[in-house]
Every structure is written in structure tokens, then in C-alpha cells.
């Protein structure tokens, strides 16, 4: 599991991003369970995720952050990254971000993809 615990903050909301191999829904569920063993992540407001399976099947979960899973999925498709789940975690800071929340999700996924490439 690659984890970037403090990618950014915006108006009090804090973001982290995590990811790892997942070749199906059961592996995604196992990944999420492992992530949430850390109480910090279990208590997060949202753990939004997506995975693009090797056969092209998209699977996503918004965890209350409507539309955010699709943002992650589109970035996975552009990067052609398959069988790899990415989870963007948000701890709500008290101020609604509106459409900026999607930009923050993109920023997190971009940081994850760069860190993964760097090695």
C-alpha cells in the first residue's frame, strides 16, 4: 500500500490518498478494511475510491462524496492504470468546498500517480 497521508488541505478539510493492487471487488474490500484499521482513516468523513479492472470493468465508491469516485475513475482511465485501487480520504473541515472538492480529488490522484511513478 502506497500512502500519502497529508497531500493537501483546503478551508479546513484535509486530504490523503492511498492505493494498491486490486484485481476485483473482494480485493478492493480487503484494501479498504486494511486502510480503515488505522483509526484515523476509519474516522474520516469520506474514503472515496475507484478501480479499473484489467477487463475494463470500472468499480467505484463515493462514500457520501457524490461524483468523486467518477473523478478518480476517469484519471485511472487516462493513466491506463488497471487492477489498482486509489482511495482519496477527506476529513471535512466545516466549510463546503462546492465544485472545488473535485479539483482537490484530482490533485490527490495526480500526487499519487506521480509518487507511484517516482517509485
C-alpha positions, 0 to 999 in steps of 0.5 A: 500500500502506497500512502500519502497521508497529508497531500493537501488541505483546503478551508479546513478539510484535509486530504490523503490518498492511498492505493494498491493492487486490486484485481476485483471487488473482494480485493478492493474490500480487503484494501479498504478494511486494511486502510480503515484499521488505522483509526484515523482513516476509519474516522474520516468523513469520506474514503472515496475510491475507484478501480479499473479492472484489467477487463475494463470493468470500472468499480467505484465508491463515493462514500457520501462524496457524490461524483468523486469516485467518477473523478478518480475513475476517469484519471485511472482511465487516462493513466491506463492504470488497471487492477489498482485501487486509489482511495482519496480520504477527506476529513471535512473541515466545516466549510463546503468546498462546492465544485472545488472538492473535485479539483482537490480529488484530482490533485490527490490522484495526480500526487499519487500517480506521480509518487507511484511513478517516482517509485 
